[in-house]
Structure formats: C-alpha cells, structure tokens
Amino acid sequence: MHSQFLPVFVQILVAIGFAAVALTLSVVLGKSAHRNATKDSAYECGMLAVGDGASRFSVKFYLVAMLFVVFDIEVVFMYPWAVQFRDLVAHSPVALLSMAGFAGILAFAYVYAFRKGALSWKEEPRRPKTATGDKAAGLA
C-alpha cells in the first residue's frame, strides 16, 4: 500500500529540495547590498514620499462591498434553480414557492438597506454636540 504513495512522497521531497537549494544559492551567490537611507526610502513615481502612505476610506465603501457580496450570493443560489426550473416545477410547485420566499427575503433586505441609507452616497449633516448633551438641545 505504501508503494502507491511513493510518487507523492518523491514529489514532496523534490519540491522541498528545490526550495532549499534555491534559497541556499541565493544567499551564497547573491550580493550583499550596502544599505542606506536613500535606497530604503519608498519610491513613488519620482516624487518624494510626503505624509502618510495609507489614505483613509469611508465606511460606505466597505458597506457597499458587503452588500454586493450578500446580493451576489443570491445569484449563486438562483442560477442552478433557474437551470432546473422546468424539472422542479413539473414535479412539485414547492420549488417555485421556496424560491419566491427566498426572493422575498432578499427584496425585504434590499428595501431595508435602501431605507437605512446604505446605498446613498450623500453625506448626512452632523448635529453639533452641546456641552451638556442632546437633552439640553431639546432632542430628547
């Protein structure tokens, strides 16, 4: 039985051996570079790097990405159902009712996200906070 796995073991040993030889040769034959601040600095199209390299994104980008994934998954479930639609409905209308329920839940989720403003790109005005809180401003 072990003879059946011999080619797999040989392939694993060859892969590990190749990686070890490649890394060893790169250390032995490679040039050791002299480091300095100019070579270690970031290169941005000929311009000097000024400021923080990571810019901040609005949470809306992540929210839209999550909504895209959620509503994209529905296609993964609906496509095989649509391919087999005639066979499913010919046997029983339960398949049509179950997909209608699934689509109804997704429609409800879409309307909920739309009403909450998850799909709106306009910035909402911020209320100024008072020193004593919102109750003093008459918002309670």
MARVOLUM-664974 format. One record per residue: x, y, z of N, C-alpha, C in turn; residue number from 1; residue in one letter. Coordinates in steps of 0.02 Angstrom, whole numbers, plus 50000, padded with zeros to 5 digits. Layout:
N
{nc1:X, nc2:Y, nc3:Z, cac1:X, cac2:Y, cac3:Z, cc1:X, cc2:Y, cc3:Z, k:NUM, r:A} $
...
***
This chain:
140
{nc1:50041, nc2:49941, nc3:50000, cac1:50000, cac2:50000, cac3:50000, cc1:50044, cc2:50063, cc3:50000, k:1, r:M} $
{nc1:50101, nc2:50060, nc3:50034, cac1:50145, cac2:50119, cac3:50035, cc1:50175, cc2:50133, cc3:49967, k:2, r:H} $
{nc1:50179, nc2:50083, nc3:49925, cac1:50207, cac2:50094, cac3:49858, cc1:50162, cc2:50138, cc3:49815, k:3, r:S} $
{nc1:50098, nc2:50143, nc3:49831, cac1:50053, cac2:50186, cac3:49794, cc1:50067, cc2:50260, cc3:49809, k:4, r:Q} $
{nc1:50092, nc2:50274, nc3:49868, cac1:50105, cac2:50343, cac3:49887, cc1:50177, cc2:50364, cc3:49873, k:5, r:F} $
{nc1:50218, nc2:50319, nc3:49847, cac1:50288, cac2:50335, cac3:49833, cc1:50296, cc2:50394, cc3:49785, k:6, r:L} $
{nc1:50258, nc2:50399, nc3:49730, cac1:50266, cac2:50457, cac3:49687, cc1:50249, cc2:50523, cc3:49722, k:7, r:P} $
{nc1:50200, nc2:50522, nc3:49767, cac1:50181, cac2:50583, cac3:49803, cc1:50238, cc2:50604, cc3:49850, k:8, r:V} $
{nc1:50267, nc2:50555, nc3:49885, cac1:50322, cac2:50570, cac3:49930, cc1:50383, cc2:50596, cc3:49892, k:9, r:F} $
{nc1:50397, nc2:50567, nc3:49834, cac1:50453, cac2:50589, cac3:49793, cc1:50441, cc2:50660, cc3:49769, k:10, r:V} $
{nc1:50380, nc2:50676, nc3:49749, cac1:50365, cac2:50744, cac3:49726, cc1:50372, cc2:50794, cc3:49784, k:11, r:Q} $
{nc1:50350, nc2:50776, nc3:49844, cac1:50358, cac2:50820, cac3:49902, cc1:50432, cc2:50831, cc3:49917, k:12, r:I} $
{nc1:50471, nc2:50778, nc3:49916, cac1:50543, cac2:50785, cac3:49929, cc1:50578, cc2:50827, cc3:49876, k:13, r:L} $
{nc1:50559, nc2:50819, nc3:49813, cac1:50589, cac2:50860, cac3:49760, cc1:50571, cc2:50933, cc3:49769, k:14, r:V} $
{nc1:50508, nc2:50948, nc3:49787, cac1:50487, cac2:51017, cac3:49798, cc1:50524, cc2:51049, cc3:49856, k:15, r:A} $
{nc1:50530, nc2:51014, nc3:49912, cac1:50566, cac2:51040, cac3:49970, cc1:50640, cc2:51048, cc3:49954, k:16, r:I} $
{nc1:50668, nc2:51000, nc3:49919, cac1:50739, cac2:51005, cac3:49900, cc1:50752, cc2:51063, cc3:49853, k:17, r:G} $
{nc1:50708, nc2:51074, nc3:49804, cac1:50717, cac2:51130, cac3:49758, cc1:50713, cc2:51196, cc3:49795, k:18, r:F} $
{nc1:50665, nc2:51203, nc3:49841, cac1:50659, cac2:51265, cac3:49879, cc1:50721, cc2:51277, cc3:49922, k:19, r:A} $
{nc1:50746, nc2:51225, nc3:49954, cac1:50805, cac2:51232, cac3:49997, cc1:50866, cc2:51251, cc3:49955, k:20, r:A} $
{nc1:50876, nc2:51218, nc3:49898, cac1:50934, cac2:51233, cac3:49855, cc1:50929, cc2:51304, cc3:49828, k:21, r:V} $
{nc1:50870, nc2:51326, nc3:49806, cac1:50862, cac2:51393, cac3:49778, cc1:50876, cc2:51446, cc3:49831, k:22, r:A} $
{nc1:50851, nc2:51437, nc3:49892, cac1:50864, cac2:51485, cac3:49945, cc1:50937, cc2:51486, cc3:49964, k:23, r:L} $
{nc1:50968, nc2:51428, nc3:49968, cac1:51039, cac2:51424, cac3:49986, cc1:51082, cc2:51458, cc3:49934, k:24, r:T} $
{nc1:51069, nc2:51445, nc3:49870, cac1:51108, cac2:51476, cac3:49816, cc1:51099, cc2:51551, cc3:49814, k:25, r:L} $
{nc1:51039, nc2:51576, nc3:49829, cac1:51029, cac2:51648, cac3:49829, cc1:51067, cc2:51682, cc3:49885, k:26, r:S} $
{nc1:51074, nc2:51648, nc3:49942, cac1:51112, cac2:51677, cac3:49998, cc1:51186, cc2:51675, cc3:49983, k:27, r:V} $
{nc1:51210, nc2:51618, nc3:49955, cac1:51282, cac2:51609, cac3:49944, cc1:51306, cc2:51652, cc3:49885, k:28, r:V} $
{nc1:51270, nc2:51651, nc3:49829, cac1:51293, cac2:51685, cac3:49769, cc1:51269, cc2:51757, cc3:49763, k:29, r:L} $
{nc1:51219, nc2:51776, nc3:49802, cac1:51192, cac2:51843, cac3:49795, cc1:51238, cc2:51895, cc3:49826, k:30, r:G} $
{nc1:51231, nc2:51957, nc3:49799, cac1:51271, cac2:52012, cac3:49826, cc1:51240, cc2:52036, cc3:49890, k:31, r:K} $
{nc1:51281, nc2:52053, nc3:49937, cac1:51255, cac2:52084, cac3:49997, cc1:51257, cc2:52159, cc3:49985, k:32, r:S} $
{nc1:51199, nc2:52190, nc3:49985, cac1:51194, cac2:52261, cac3:49968, cc1:51211, cc2:52303, cc3:50029, k:33, r:A} $
{nc1:51242, nc2:52359, nc3:50014, cac1:51255, cac2:52408, cac3:50067, cc1:51193, cc2:52451, cc3:50072, k:34, r:H} $
{nc1:51165, nc2:52454, nc3:50131, cac1:51103, cac2:52490, cac3:50141, cc1:51116, cc2:52561, cc3:50161, k:35, r:R} $
{nc1:51072, nc2:52606, nc3:50137, cac1:51074, cac2:52674, cac3:50160, cc1:51003, cc2:52702, cc3:50158, k:36, r:N} $
{nc1:50993, nc2:52761, nc3:50183, cac1:50926, cac2:52790, cac3:50190, cc1:50894, cc2:52803, cc3:50122, k:37, r:A} $
{nc1:50934, nc2:52822, nc3:50074, cac1:50906, cac2:52837, cac3:50008, cc1:50879, cc2:52774, cc3:49975, k:38, r:T} $
{nc1:50916, nc2:52719, nc3:49979, cac1:50892, cac2:52657, cac3:49949, cc1:50833, cc2:52627, cc3:49986, k:39, r:K} $
{nc1:50829, nc2:52640, nc3:50051, cac1:50775, cac2:52611, cac3:50091, cc1:50711, cc2:52653, cc3:50089, k:40, r:D} $
{nc1:50714, nc2:52713, nc3:50059, cac1:50654, cac2:52756, cac3:50057, cc1:50607, cc2:52731, cc3:50002, k:41, r:S} $
{nc1:50542, nc2:52746, nc3:50011, cac1:50491, cac2:52725, cac3:49962, cc1:50498, cc2:52766, cc3:49898, k:42, r:A} $
{nc1:50487, nc2:52733, nc3:49842, cac1:50491, cac2:52767, cac3:49777, cc1:50421, cc2:52773, cc3:49749, k:43, r:Y} $
{nc1:50398, nc2:52833, nc3:49738, cac1:50331, cac2:52845, cac3:49712, cc1:50336, cc2:52886, cc3:49649, k:44, r:E} $
{nc1:50349, nc2:52854, nc3:49594, cac1:50348, cac2:52886, cac3:49528, cc1:50393, cc2:52948, cc3:49525, k:45, r:C} $
{nc1:50449, nc2:52946, nc3:49556, cac1:50496, cac2:53001, cac3:49552, cc1:50483, cc2:53056, cc3:49603, k:46, r:G} $
{nc1:50429, nc2:53053, nc3:49639, cac1:50413, cac2:53104, cac3:49688, cc1:50435, cc2:53081, cc3:49757, k:47, r:M} $
{nc1:50455, nc2:53128, nc3:49798, cac1:50473, cac2:53111, cac3:49866, cc1:50411, cc2:53092, cc3:49905, k:48, r:L} $
{nc1:50417, nc2:53042, nc3:49946, cac1:50360, cac2:53020, cac3:49986, cc1:50349, cc2:53071, cc3:50042, k:49, r:A} $
{nc1:50289, nc2:53101, nc3:50043, cac1:50272, cac2:53150, cac3:50093, cc1:50207, cc2:53128, cc3:50127, k:50, r:V} $
{nc1:50206, nc2:53128, nc3:50192, cac1:50146, cac2:53111, cac3:50228, cc1:50136, cc2:53037, cc3:50237, k:51, r:G} $
{nc1:50077, nc2:53020, nc3:50260, cac1:50060, cac2:52951, cac3:50273, cc1:50044, cc2:52916, cc3:50207, k:52, r:D} $
{nc1:50068, nc2:52856, nc3:50199, cac1:50057, cac2:52819, cac3:50137, cc1:49988, cc2:52790, cc3:50131, k:53, r:G} $
{nc1:49954, nc2:52777, nc3:50186, cac1:49888, cac2:52746, cac3:50184, cc1:49834, cc2:52799, cc3:50191, k:54, r:A} $
{nc1:49791, nc2:52803, nc3:50141, cac1:49736, cac2:52851, cac3:50145, cc1:49676, cc2:52818, cc3:50178, k:55, r:S} $
{nc1:49634, nc2:52857, nc3:50208, cac1:49576, cac2:52831, cac3:50242, cc1:49517, cc2:52828, cc3:50194, k:56, r:R} $
{nc1:49481, nc2:52773, nc3:50197, cac1:49422, cac2:52765, cac3:50156, cc1:49359, cc2:52773, cc3:50199, k:57, r:F} $
{nc1:49307, nc2:52794, nc3:50167, cac1:49243, cac2:52800, cac3:50201, cc1:49216, cc2:52730, cc3:50216, k:58, r:S} $
{nc1:49177, nc2:52724, nc3:50269, cac1:49147, cac2:52661, cac3:50287, cc1:49097, cc2:52640, cc3:50233, k:59, r:V} $
{nc1:49071, nc2:52687, nc3:50195, cac1:49024, cac2:52672, cac3:50142, cc1:49052, cc2:52623, cc3:50091, k:60, r:K} $
{nc1:49117, nc2:52627, nc3:50077, cac1:49148, cac2:52581, cac3:50030, cc1:49142, cc2:52509, cc3:50055, k:61, r:F} $
{nc1:49156, nc2:52499, nc3:50118, cac1:49152, cac2:52432, cac3:50147, cc1:49080, cc2:52408, cc3:50151, k:62, r:Y} $
{nc1:49034, nc2:52453, nc3:50167, cac1:48964, cac2:52435, cac3:50171, cc1:48937, cc2:52414, cc3:50103, k:63, r:L} $
{nc1:48955, nc2:52451, nc3:50051, cac1:48933, cac2:52433, cac3:49983, cc1:48965, cc2:52367, cc3:49962, k:64, r:V} $
{nc1:49027, nc2:52355, nc3:49981, cac1:49060, cac2:52292, cac3:49965, cc1:49025, cc2:52233, cc3:49999, k:65, r:A} $
{nc1:49006, nc2:52241, nc3:50062, cac1:48971, cac2:52188, cac3:50096, cc1:48902, cc2:52176, cc3:50066, k:66, r:M} $
{nc1:48867, nc2:52230, nc3:50049, cac1:48802, cac2:52221, cac3:50017, cc1:48809, cc2:52188, cc3:49949, k:67, r:L} $
{nc1:48861, nc2:52204, nc3:49912, cac1:48873, cac2:52171, cac3:49848, cc1:48882, cc2:52096, cc3:49858, k:68, r:F} $
{nc1:48921, nc2:52078, nc3:49907, cac1:48933, cac2:52006, cac3:49920, cc1:48868, cc2:51972, cc3:49939, k:69, r:V} $
{nc1:48829, nc2:52003, nc3:49982, cac1:48766, cac2:51972, cac3:50004, cc1:48719, cc2:51963, cc3:49945, k:70, r:V} $
{nc1:48710, nc2:52015, nc3:49905, cac1:48663, cac2:52010, cac3:49849, cc1:48693, cc2:51972, cc3:49790, k:71, r:F} $
{nc1:48758, nc2:51963, nc3:49788, cac1:48789, cac2:51922, cac3:49736, cc1:48780, cc2:51848, cc3:49752, k:72, r:D} $
{nc1:48778, nc2:51832, nc3:49815, cac1:48769, cac2:51762, cac3:49835, cc1:48701, cc2:51736, cc3:49812, k:73, r:I} $
{nc1:48652, nc2:51781, nc3:49808, cac1:48586, cac2:51759, cac3:49785, cc1:48589, cc2:51731, cc3:49715, k:74, r:E} $
{nc1:48632, nc2:51757, nc3:49673, cac1:48638, cac2:51731, cac3:49605, cc1:48667, cc2:51660, cc3:49607, k:75, r:V} $
{nc1:48712, nc2:51648, nc3:49653, cac1:48740, cac2:51581, cac3:49660, cc1:48686, cc2:51530, cc3:49677, k:76, r:V} $
{nc1:48637, nc2:51550, nc3:49716, cac1:48582, cac2:51505, cac3:49733, cc1:48528, cc2:51503, cc3:49679, k:77, r:F} $
{nc1:48517, nc2:51559, nc3:49644, cac1:48463, cac2:51561, cac3:49595, cc1:48482, cc2:51529, cc3:49528, k:78, r:M} $
{nc1:48545, nc2:51532, nc3:49510, cac1:48564, cac2:51506, cac3:49444, cc1:48551, cc2:51431, cc3:49436, k:79, r:Y} $
{nc1:48573, nc2:51389, nc3:49482, cac1:48558, cac2:51317, cac3:49474, cc1:48482, cc2:51303, cc3:49477, k:80, r:P} $
{nc1:48446, nc2:51343, nc3:49516, cac1:48374, cac2:51334, cac3:49520, cc1:48342, cc2:51351, cc3:49452, k:81, r:W} $
{nc1:48366, nc2:51405, nc3:49420, cac1:48338, cac2:51426, cac3:49356, cc1:48353, cc2:51375, cc3:49301, k:82, r:A} $
{nc1:48412, nc2:51343, nc3:49306, cac1:48430, cac2:51293, cac3:49256, cc1:48383, cc2:51233, cc3:49261, k:83, r:V} $
{nc1:48364, nc2:51214, nc3:49320, cac1:48322, cac2:51155, cac3:49331, cc1:48248, cc2:51174, cc3:49342, k:84, r:Q} $
{nc1:48228, nc2:51234, nc3:49322, cac1:48162, cac2:51259, cac3:49338, cc1:48106, cc2:51214, cc3:49312, k:85, r:F} $
{nc1:48109, nc2:51194, nc3:49248, cac1:48055, cac2:51153, cac3:49220, cc1:48048, cc2:51086, cc3:49256, k:86, r:R} $
{nc1:48104, nc2:51053, nc3:49270, cac1:48100, cac2:50989, cac3:49305, cc1:48074, cc2:50997, cc3:49376, k:87, r:D} $
{nc1:48095, nc2:51050, nc3:49410, cac1:48073, cac2:51061, cac3:49478, cc1:47999, cc2:51076, cc3:49483, k:88, r:L} $
{nc1:47974, nc2:51119, nc3:49439, cac1:47904, cac2:51138, cac3:49441, cc1:47859, cc2:51081, cc3:49416, k:89, r:V} $
{nc1:47885, nc2:51041, nc3:49370, cac1:47846, cac2:50985, cac3:49345, cc1:47831, cc2:50935, cc3:49400, k:90, r:A} $
{nc1:47877, nc2:50925, nc3:49445, cac1:47867, cac2:50877, cac3:49499, cc1:47825, cc2:50906, cc3:49555, k:91, r:H} $
{nc1:47838, nc2:50969, nc3:49572, cac1:47803, cac2:50998, cac3:49629, cc1:47810, cc2:51074, cc3:49626, k:92, r:S} $
{nc1:47756, nc2:51110, nc3:49642, cac1:47761, cac2:51184, cac3:49643, cc1:47796, cc2:51210, cc3:49706, k:93, r:P} $
{nc1:47818, nc2:51166, nc3:49750, cac1:47852, cac2:51187, cac3:49811, cc1:47917, cc2:51223, cc3:49794, k:94, r:V} $
{nc1:47950, nc2:51201, nc3:49741, cac1:48013, cac2:51233, cac3:49721, cc1:48002, cc2:51306, cc3:49702, k:95, r:A} $
{nc1:47947, nc2:51320, nc3:49667, cac1:47931, cac2:51388, cac3:49648, cc1:47915, cc2:51430, cc3:49710, k:96, r:L} $
{nc1:47878, nc2:51402, nc3:49756, cac1:47860, cac2:51438, cac3:49817, cc1:47921, cc2:51451, cc3:49861, k:97, r:L} $
{nc1:47966, nc2:51403, nc3:49865, cac1:48026, cac2:51413, cac3:49906, cc1:48071, cc2:51467, cc3:49877, k:98, r:S} $
{nc1:48078, nc2:51468, nc3:49811, cac1:48119, cac2:51521, cac3:49780, cc1:48085, cc2:51589, cc3:49785, k:99, r:M} $
{nc1:48018, nc2:51589, nc3:49782, cac1:47982, cac2:51652, cac3:49791, cc1:47993, cc2:51678, cc3:49862, k:100, r:A} $
{nc1:47994, nc2:51634, nc3:49911, cac1:48008, cac2:51655, cac3:49980, cc1:48079, cc2:51682, cc3:49987, k:101, r:G} $
{nc1:48126, nc2:51648, nc3:49955, cac1:48196, cac2:51671, cac3:49956, cc1:48203, cc2:51739, cc3:49924, k:102, r:F} $
{nc1:48172, nc2:51748, nc3:49865, cac1:48174, cac2:51813, cac3:49831, cc1:48138, cc2:51867, cc3:49872, k:103, r:A} $
{nc1:48085, nc2:51848, nc3:49908, cac1:48050, cac2:51895, cac3:49950, cc1:48094, cc2:51919, cc3:50008, k:104, r:G} $
{nc1:48130, nc2:51874, nc3:50038, cac1:48176, cac2:51893, cac3:50092, cc1:48230, cc2:51939, cc3:50066, k:105, r:I} $
{nc1:48257, nc2:51925, nc3:50007, cac1:48308, cac2:51968, cac3:49978, cc1:48280, cc2:52036, cc3:49960, k:106, r:L} $
{nc1:48218, nc2:52038, nc3:49935, cac1:48187, cac2:52103, cac3:49920, cc1:48177, cc2:52143, cc3:49984, k:107, r:A} $
{nc1:48155, nc2:52110, nc3:50037, cac1:48148, cac2:52144, cac3:50101, cc1:48215, cc2:52172, cc3:50125, k:108, r:F} $
{nc1:48268, nc2:52133, nc3:50118, cac1:48335, cac2:52156, cac3:50139, cc1:48357, cc2:52215, cc3:50097, k:109, r:A} $
{nc1:48342, nc2:52214, nc3:50032, cac1:48361, cac2:52270, cac3:49988, cc1:48324, cc2:52333, cc3:50008, k:110, r:Y} $
{nc1:48258, nc2:52328, nc3:50021, cac1:48219, cac2:52386, cac3:50041, cc1:48244, cc2:52412, cc3:50109, k:111, r:V} $
{nc1:48260, nc2:52367, nc3:50154, cac1:48286, cac2:52388, cac3:50220, cc1:48352, cc2:52426, cc3:50212, k:112, r:Y} $
{nc1:48398, nc2:52399, nc3:50171, cac1:48462, cac2:52433, cac3:50160, cc1:48452, cc2:52500, cc3:50127, k:113, r:A} $
{nc1:48405, nc2:52504, nc3:50080, cac1:48391, cac2:52566, cac3:50045, cc1:48363, cc2:52619, cc3:50092, k:114, r:F} $
{nc1:48316, nc2:52598, nc3:50135, cac1:48286, cac2:52646, cac3:50183, cc1:48335, cc2:52669, cc3:50236, k:115, r:R} $
{nc1:48382, nc2:52626, nc3:50255, cac1:48432, cac2:52646, cac3:50305, cc1:48485, cc2:52692, cc3:50275, k:116, r:K} $
{nc1:48484, nc2:52700, nc3:50210, cac1:48533, cac2:52745, cac3:50178, cc1:48598, cc2:52712, cc3:50161, k:117, r:G} $
{nc1:48600, nc2:52646, nc3:50160, cac1:48662, cac2:52610, cac3:50146, cc1:48684, cc2:52619, cc3:50074, k:118, r:A} $
{nc1:48637, nc2:52634, nc3:50030, cac1:48653, cac2:52642, cac3:49959, cc1:48658, cc2:52715, cc3:49938, k:119, r:L} $
{nc1:48651, nc2:52761, nc3:49985, cac1:48655, cac2:52832, cac3:49971, cc1:48727, cc2:52857, cc3:49980, k:120, r:S} $
{nc1:48751, nc2:52895, nc3:49932, cac1:48820, cac2:52920, cac3:49936, cc1:48824, cc2:52991, cc3:49962, k:121, r:W} $
{nc1:48766, nc2:53022, nc3:49976, cac1:48768, cac2:53090, cac3:50003, cc1:48788, cc2:53087, cc3:50076, k:122, r:K} $
{nc1:48828, nc2:53136, nc3:50096, cac1:48847, cac2:53139, cac3:50167, cc1:48790, cc2:53169, cc3:50207, k:123, r:E} $
{nc1:48777, nc2:53138, nc3:50263, cac1:48725, cac2:53163, cac3:50307, cc1:48754, cc2:53218, cc3:50351, k:124, r:E} $
{nc1:48716, nc2:53273, nc3:50360, cac1:48743, cac2:53327, cac3:50403, cc1:48747, cc2:53303, cc3:50475, k:125, r:P} $
{nc1:48801, nc2:53324, nc3:50507, cac1:48811, cac2:53304, cac3:50577, cc1:48782, cc2:53357, cc3:50623, k:126, r:R} $
{nc1:48750, nc2:53333, nc3:50676, cac1:48723, cac2:53378, cac3:50725, cc1:48779, cc2:53402, cc3:50771, k:127, r:R} $
{nc1:48781, nc2:53465, nc3:50785, cac1:48832, cac2:53488, cac3:50833, cc1:48814, cc2:53465, cc3:50903, k:128, r:P} $
{nc1:48863, nc2:53440, nc3:50938, cac1:48852, cac2:53417, cac3:51007, cc1:48861, cc2:53475, cc3:51054, k:129, r:K} $
{nc1:48817, nc2:53477, nc3:51103, cac1:48823, cac2:53529, cac3:51154, cc1:48862, cc2:53503, cc3:51212, k:130, r:T} $
{nc1:48882, nc2:53547, nc3:51255, cac1:48922, cac2:53528, cac3:51312, cc1:48883, cc2:53485, cc3:51362, k:131, r:A} $
{nc1:48817, nc2:53496, nc3:51366, cac1:48777, cac2:53460, cac3:51414, cc1:48742, cc2:53400, cc3:51383, k:132, r:T} $
{nc1:48750, nc2:53389, nc3:51319, cac1:48721, cac2:53330, cac3:51287, cc1:48660, cc2:53349, cc3:51246, k:133, r:G} $
{nc1:48628, nc2:53299, nc3:51216, cac1:48571, cac2:53311, cac3:51172, cc1:48508, cc2:53330, cc3:51209, k:134, r:D} $
{nc1:48501, nc2:53312, nc3:51273, cac1:48441, cac2:53329, cac3:51311, cc1:48434, cc2:53404, cc3:51319, k:135, r:K} $
{nc1:48490, nc2:53439, nc3:51328, cac1:48489, cac2:53512, cac3:51336, cc1:48470, cc2:53546, cc3:51271, k:136, r:A} $
{nc1:48485, nc2:53514, nc3:51214, cac1:48469, cac2:53543, cac3:51150, cc1:48396, cc2:53531, cc3:51130, k:137, r:A} $
{nc1:48359, nc2:53496, nc3:51172, cac1:48289, cac2:53484, cac3:51159, cc1:48277, cc2:53426, cc3:51111, k:138, r:G} $
{nc1:48324, nc2:53379, nc3:51106, cac1:48318, cac2:53324, cac3:51060, cc1:48297, cc2:53260, cc3:51094, k:139, r:L} $
{nc1:48282, nc2:53264, nc3:51158, cac1:48264, cac2:53203, cac3:51195, cc1:48193, cc2:53182, cc3:51182, k:140, r:A} $
***
